[in-house]
Each structure stands twice: as structure tokens, then as C-alpha cells.
Amino acid sequence: MSLFLADPVIPFDWQRLVWPGEQTPFYALEVVVRCIATYLLLLAALRITGRRSVKQLSLFELSIVIGLGSIAGDTMFYPEVPLSHAVIVFGTVMGMYWLFNYFTEVSPKFSDWMEGKEVRLLHDGQLKWDNFSRQNLTHKELFGELRQQQVEHLGQLKAVYSEATGELSLFFYDDADVRPGLSIIPEVLARASETIATAGPHACTTCGQVQELQAAAAFACPTCRHQRWLPASTARRVA
């Protein structure tokens, strides 16, 4: 009911857009002071948390960024939010940051719970299917990251770890040790088929397991039970 009783909003009311009238124009000077003070608090918080890119932030640090961004924005121009409240929030959050950092240093279990734990996604040119399937990661995302490191097929990789920061750590085989593996080139992946046309080593397009297969209409992968295959690639890595 209150929706219909509300005062109508006049579109393109320039007085409302430029200066709504609840505050005097002199309040603009206070907004400037609020912005300077809040910006200095943000700089202090960033100095405490260290120089990191977004992908290097832990979950706790990311929550700090989101929380401080909210209080910083409100403090900059809402007159009912005093600067003292922002100082209290910043001080409390930074105290928690120091405390949690201390616990992560003295307790590996707490560190794993707070920041996450590294996960091995690939071993000896094949996806560790149990680990990979539990991650919030798709084949498209993983293969895209690998292609950026000039990886042509999974057989070039000895191991791939998903770090707690979300970044991937790659360990490569020497050229002489490269194994047959699943090609991750998009045009090649598009040719995957359930039909094995010619005998030879084939790679499952879901888990990357390589099997020596005979010509057949269909064959289920013993690891993931999917049935789409590609002839395994043996190309060496060109960095």
C-alpha cells in the first residue's frame, strides 16, 4: 500500500540529481574531509595486509576487502555515519587480521581451514579425477589456464596443483619423458568421439586417462565412466 502512497519521482529532476537538498552545499566540504580520512584508513589497511594481487588474497583477506569497502563507501558521504565508527570498524578488522595471522602461523590445521589447502589436480599426465571433481573448476577453465602456459596436451605435465590462492602450479616433464596425453587444443577437443576409428593410444576427454584401445563403437573410461575419446597426442612442449 505504501508503494502507491509514496511521492512520485520526477525523471531528470536536475536539482535532485545534482544536489538533493537534504544537506546544504557546504556539506560538500565535509564529504571531501570524509573521503580523505577514509582513504587514509584504507591505505593503512592495505599496508598491513601487504602487497598482493586479487588472486593472491585468501578468503579472509578478500572478506576484509569487501567489508572495508562497504564501510569506507558509507563513511565517505552518509552524514549519519560518523568517522569514529569507521575508525572502530577498521581497528577491529585489522586486529582480527593480526590475530588470525598468528593462528595460521602456529596451527597448520587452522591455516588449512582459513586459507584453504593446495590440491593436486593432475598426476603423470592424467587428472586426479576424485580431486578435480570436488573443485569449483571446469575443464574449460583448467585447460584455458594450461594453454596460457603453452601446454598442448596433458602428457607434457608431471603434476598440477591448485594452490590456496586459486593459482595453478605446473611441473613439466623433460622432452624425453613426455607421455601420450589428452590434447587441450579446442579444435582438437571438438573432434572427440565415442567411436574408436583406429587402434592405438586414446585419451578420455573427461579425465585424461590414456588407454590402448582397439577399434570399437564405444568404450567406457574405467576411471570416470565417460565414453568420449581422442587419439592421444605425443607432441613435445615448445615454450
N, C-alpha and C positions, 0 to 999 in steps of 0.2 A: 504494500500500500504506500509505504514511504517513497517508493520509486516514482510514483505518479505525482506525489506532492512536492518532490524536490524542485528547486528553482531550475528553470531551463538554462542550458549553457549556450551562449551565443557564439557561433563559429566565427573564427578570425576576429575575436574581440582583442584588438591590439593593446588596449590598456591592461587586459588580463594577461596577455602573453608576455608583455614587456615588464610590467610591474603590477602585481595583483592588487595592491592597496592595503593589505593587512599590516604591512610594515612601511615605515617612512623610507624615502630614498636614502636617508643617512645610514640605514641598516646595511647598505651595500658595503660600507667601510668595515663593519663588524664581520661580514662574510669574508672579506679579504683577510682579516686577522685570524679568523677561524681556519681558513684554508692553509695559511702559513703554519699555524700551530699544529694542525693535524698532519700536514705534510712532513713536518719535522719529526713527529711521533712515528710516522710510517717509515721514514728513513732510519730512525733509531732501531725500529723492529727489524728491518731488513739487514742492518749491520749485525744485529745479534744472531739472526738465523744464518748469516753467511751468504756468499755469492754462489747462487745455484740457479740453473735454468729450471723451467717449469717441469720438465721430465725428470729432473733430479730430486724434486720435492717428495718427501714422504707423505703419507696420508695425513699425519698430524700437522705437518708444516703446511700442507695445502688447506687444511681446515682453518689454520691460523690466518692464512692469506684471505680466505673468504670472509671469516669473521671480522678481521680488522678492516677489510674493505667496506663492510657494511657499516660499522660504527664510524669509520672515517667519513663516509659519504653523508651520513646523518648529521654528524657534528659540524660539517662544513657550512651548512646553510639552514638547518632547522633551529629556530630561536629557542625552542623549548628543551633542546639538548645542550646542557652546559658543558664547557670544556673539561671541567673536573670529572665528569662521568667518563669522558673519553680517556683521560689520564688513568683513571681507576681500571678501566677495561684493558688498556694497553699494558699496564703494570701487572695485572692479574694473569693475562695471557702469556706474557714474557716469563713470569715466574713459573707458570706451568711448563713452559718450553724448557727452561733450565732444569726443572725437576724431572721431567720425562727424559731429557737427555741423560741425566745422571743414571736413571734406572736402566736405560738402554745400554749404558756402558757396563754396569755391574751385573746385569741379568740378561743373558742371551735369550732366554725364553720370552722375557718381556719385550726385548728388541724385535724378535720374530713376530710377536703379536701386534706390536705397534707399527712397525715399518714394513712388515711382510718378509717373506723368505725367498731366496733365489730358487728357481725351479728349472730342472733340466728338461728342455723340450725335445732335444734331438740327441741321439747317441748312435755313433757309427753309421751315419748317413740315413737313419730312419727315425721318424718321430716316435718319441716315447708316448704311445697313444693314451695311456692312463693319465699321465701328467698333462698332456696337451688338451685333452677333452675336458679337463676340470678348469682350464684357464678361460678368462673372458677374452679370447683371442680367436680370430677366424683364420682359415687358410689364406684368404686374400690379404689380410693384414700381415701375417707372418711372411708369406712369400714376397710381398712388396718390400718389407724391411730387408729381406735377404738379397733381393735384386739390387737394392741400393748399395750393397757391399760387393757387387759384381759376382754374385753366386748364380750359377747357371742351373745346377741340379744339386739335390741333397747329398749325393755321394761325394761331393767335394768337402763335406763338413764332418769333422770328428765329433763335435759337440756344439750345442747351442743352449745357452742359459738365459732365462728371463730373470733379470735382476729385480731387486725390491723396488727400484726406481721406475721399473717398466721398460728400461732399455734392454737390448739384446747383446750378449757377449758371444762372439763367434770364434771357434777354434777350427782351423783348416787342416786337411791332410796335405802332406807334400804331394807334388805332382805324381810321383811314382806310386803313391799309396791310394790315389783316388779310386773310389769304388763305383760300380754302376749305381745310379740313383734316379730318383724322380725328377724330371725336368720341371722347373718352375717358370719357364717362359710361357707367357699367356697364350700365344699362338699354338704352342705345342700342347699345352694342357687342354685346349679346346678340341683336340683330336682324340681325347680319351674315349675308349670304347669298352663295352662288355664282351666283345668278341676278340679272341686271340687269333689274329690272322696268321702269324708265323711263329714257329717255335723259337724260344730264346729267353733271355732275362727280361722280365717285365716288372714295372713298379706300380704298386697300388697308388692311385691318385688321392686317397684319403689319408693313409698313414705312412706312405712312402716305402713300405716293405717290398723288397725285391725277391721275386720268385723266378725260378727257371720253369717256364710254362710251355706246354705243348699246344698246338692249335686246337682251339675248343670254342664252343658257343658262349660259354660263361664259366667263370671260376670265382668263388667267394674267397676273399682275403682271410687267412686264418687268424689275423690279429684284429681287424675291425669289422669283418664280415661284409664289406662293400665289394662291388664287382666291377669297378671301372679301372682299366689298366692302360699303361703306356709302355712302349719299349723303353727299357732303361737307358739313360744317357751315360756315356763314359768320357765326356769332354773334360779336359783339364781347365783349371781356372786361369784366366788371363786377368791379372789385377791392373 
